[in-house]
C-alpha cells in the first residue's frame, strides 16, 4: 500500500537517507534531474539537506510517497520569493524509485502537488523536463501545456547535452 504525505523540515531530516536513495536510484536509471554522477552521494545528500533547510524557511513544500515505511517517491513545490511572482511555483524533483514505477505513484503525487499549490493560492505552476522523456506524457495527460523547448540544456549522465521542455499549468478554478 502506498501512503502519501507532506513532510515538515524535521520529518525530512529524519528520512534524508531515504530521499537520497530515491534520487540516487533515479539518476542511476538515467533521470535528468540535475545530477550527472549517481555514485556521488555527498552531492546528493547535500542537495536534500539544503532542501530540508528550504522547508524550514517555507520556501518549498515536499510531498512523498511511502511503501512499507520507506520513501519511494518525491515531488517538490518551490515557491517564488519575488514580490511579482508570489502567484507562481515550480514543480521539481518528481522522482519515483525505479522499483516503485508503473503503479500510478507519479500521477498521484502530481495531482496532490497541484491541489496543494492551488489550496495555497498559487495560480500558475511551471516545470521543466528533458524533452522526449516519458514524464512529458504524464504532464500532458494531466493538462499541462508546453511553453517551449531549449536545445542542449542539460548534460546527461552519458555526457550528451539534451533539450528541455518547459511546461505550465494554470489553476483551473
N, C-alpha and C positions, 0 to 999 in steps of 0.2 A: 504494500500500500504506500502511495506517495502522499506526503504531507507538505503543505506549502505554508510559509510564514515569512514575516518581515523580521529582520534582525536589528537589534539595537547595536550600538558600538561595543558594549560589554559582551553581548552574545556573539558578535563577530569575532572578538578577541578569543573567545572560548573555542571557536571552530576554525581558527586560522589554518591549521594543518589540513582539514578537510577542504577548505576553499582552495588552498594551494594544490591539493591533489586533483581537484576538478580542472583547474586551469592548466596544470602540467599535462594531464591526460589529453585535454583538448588540443593543446599546442603540439604534442607528440603526434596527434592524429591529423595534423595539418591545418588546424583552425587559424585563421588570420585575425588575431585578437591583440596585436601589438607586440608579441614576443616571438623571437626567432630561435631560441635555444631552450627546448623543453627540459634539458638537464640542469639549467641554471636556476636552482631552487632558491638561491639567495635573492635574485631579482624577483622571482615570483612571490616569495614570502614578503619581500619589501613592498611590493605592489599592494598586497592585501592589508599589510599593516597601515600603509598610507590611506587606504580606503576606510579602514576602521576609524582612523583619525578624522577623516572627512565625515563619516557618520556622526561622530561626536559633535562636529561643528554644524550639523544639519545641512550640509552641502549636497547630500545624496541620500538615497534610501537603497537598501539591499533586500531583495526578496530571494528566497531559496526554496529548493525542493529537497526533502529528506526521504530516504528509504532506509528502514532499519536503523534509525538514528544517525545515519551518515548523510552528509550533504552530497547530493548528486547533481545539482544544477543551481545556477545563479542568474540573476539579472539585476542590473543597477539602473537607477533613475538619478541622473546627475542634473541638479538644478542650476540654472543660470544665475549667477550672483550679481550681474549688472542690472542697474535700475531699469533699463529699457528692455530687459529680457526676462523679467520675473514671470512672464506668462508661458515660458517655454522650458523644456527639459530635454535631455538626451537619454535615450535608451542605450545602455552599454553592457558589455560582458554577459550577453545571453550565452551561457555555457551549459552544456549538458554532457556529463561524463559519457564517453563512448559506450560504456556498459549499460547506460540507462536510456539510450536513444530508442526512437521508434515506438514510444508509448504515450506520446502527446504531452510530455513534460514541458517542452519548449513552448508549445502553443498555450498551455495553461499559464505558464509563467508570464508570457507576453500579455495575455488577457488580464491577469492580475496586476501587472505593472501599469498597463494603460488605465485600468479603473482606479488604481491608487493615485496616479497622477491627476486624472480628471477630478477625483474627490478632493485633491489639494488645490484645485483651481487652475491647474495647468490647462492651457487651451491649444498648445502646439507641442508635439513630440517630434524629435528628429533622431536619426540613426545613420550609421554607415555600415556597409557590409561589402566584403570582397565580391566584385562583380562575378555573376555566374554561380555563386555558392547556392546550395540548397536552401539556406536561410532566406534568400531573396524570395523564393516561392512561398515560404511561410508568411513573410511580412505582407506580400501582395494579397495572399488569401485572407489576411486579417484587415484589409482595407488600407494599407499603406500605399502611398503614391511615390513614384520615382521623381526626384528633383533633378538628377543629373548624374554624370559619371566623370571621374577624373582618372586618366590613364597613369600607369606607372606610379601609383600612390603609395603602396606598402610593400615591403620586402617580405617574401615568403620564407619558410624555414629551409626551402631549397635554394634560396638566394635570388629568385627571379622577382621582378617588380610587377605587381598585379594592380589592376584597376580597382577602384572602389566605387560603389553606387551609393549616393546619398538619397535618403527617403524621408518622408514626413507623414504625419497623420494629425489632422485637426480634430478637436473634441467634437464628437457628433451631436452633443446636446444643443 
